[in-house]
Amino acid sequence: MKALKRAAAALAVLGLVGAGQAHAACPSNGQMNQTQLNSTFPGNTVCAVRGSDRWQEFHQAGGALIDWKMGPGHAVDPTKQVGSWSVNGTGASARMVYNYGSGGTYSYRVVDNGGGAYSFCNGDEVHNATVRLGQQSCGF
């Protein structure tokens, strides 16, 4: 999730979540394996907030990553594909991988915190997120 990575780099998955945290420990329980990742994210929108930055990325089945922006009919900032996503590895090594082309590739271990809350972790970098069914606005 390039936007999440960029926000962390500026110290900038959700109203819907508490702000993501950089340099916090990733939760140790609830790490998702490849089967769980592949059943949770395809066809759904990941919502994340960090400070004043907000992300709403639809994980299209087949790997396209779609930024909701202001919605598909918006004249100035319409929904568009911003990259691709995939699941790599198995078991404890399973990762969500986001490829934004020239914007870089980022890999996250994902933890299911329960209640629809998730942590996307890369080393000490942790971003909190929620998931909405289907392709939709996150409401922010």
N, C-alpha and C positions, 0 to 999 in steps of 0.2 A: 504494500500500500504506500506508494510513493508519497502521497500527501501526508500520511502519518510519519514517514521517515523524515521528510522535509521539515515538518513541524517540530519533530524532536530535535533536529539539528539546530533549529532556530529557538529551541526550548519553547516552542509554541504548544468498532470495529464498533456516552451516547444517550437541555431538558431531560433527554433520554438516558444519559449516562453522566457519571462524574467525569471530571477532566482526566485525560490520560496522564500518566506519570512517566517522566524520563528518570532514569537512574533509580528505579525502585525494583525490588525483587519480584520476579515473576512468581505467581502462585505455584506451589509445588504439587498440589493435587488437582486432578481434572484434566491433565494433558490429553488432547484429542489425538487419536491415531488416524491413519489414512481413511479408514472406513467411515469414521465419524465425520471427518472433514468433508468427504465426498457426499455425505448424506445431509449435511447441515447447510452448506454454502451455495451449491448450484441452484440457480433460480431464485435467489434471495438477495436482499440489499443489506450491506453492512453499514451501520451508522456509527460515526465517531465524532467526538468533540475534543478539542484541545484549545483552551483559552477562547479566543474569538473565531478560531478556524473550525469549520465543520465539513465532514465528508459523508457522502452517501453513494456508495459504490455497489452497483448491481453486478452480481457474479453470474453471468449468463452461462447456462449449461453449454459445454463445449469450449469454454475458456475465455470468451470476450469479457472485458471489464468495462462497465459502462458507468460513467459519472452522471448522476441524475441532474445535477446543476439546478436549473430553475424549472425543469420539466420539458417533455418532448415538444410541446407547442410554443415554447417561449421564443420570442423573436430575437432577443439579445444573447441569452445564455442557455441554449437548448441542451438537452441530454445528448451525450456523444460518447463513443468508445474512446477510452484513454490508454488502453493497454490490454494485457491478458493476465490471467491467473491460472495457477495449476497447483496440484498437490504432489509433492515429491517426498519420497522416503516412505518407510513403514514403521509401525509401532511407535516407540519413543522418539524415533528419528523423523517422523512425519512433519512436514512443513508446508505452510501456504507460501507460494512463491508468486510475487507480483512483478511483471515485466512492463515497464513504461517506455520501452524503446530507448531513445536517447536520454530519457529521464532516469534510467537505471533499473536494476533488478534488485528486489528486496525479498528476504526470506524471514518468515515468522513461525515460531512454535505457538500453537494456539491452545489456550486453557479454557475449558468450560467452567465458569464460576457458578453456574446454576441460575435459575430465574431469568434466563435469556441474556445473561451477561457473559462476555468473553474477554480474555486478555490476549493481545497479540504481542509476543515477546521476541526480542532479538538481543541477546546478551542482557545487559542491565536496563535496556530500553523496554518499557511496557506501555502499551496503549489499550485503553478499555473501549469496548464496543458492544453494541446490541445488534440483533439481526431482525429485519422485518421481512415478512413473507412476500415473495414476488418482487416485481420492480415498482418501487414507489418512493415518494418523498419520505424523508425521516421526520418531517414535521418541524424542522427548524429553519 
